[in-house]
Amino acid sequence: MFDILLSEPTGQPLYMQLYTQIRRHIQSGLIADGVRLPSVRSLQQQAEHQ
């Protein structure tokens, strides 16, 4: 699994932070081809625990 770290104080919208991090994880090979991404609910729960 991989971590997605979101931060409201950055000034960047959360959806752009999410997009940027997922894109970087794919480009770096951390997210392999065919891997299922976490659900929105799972991401929300993860964000609440940060």
Protein Blocks (a to p, Z undefined) as FASTA:
>chain_A
ZZddddfknopafklmmmmmmmmmmmnomacghiacddfklmmmmmmmZZ
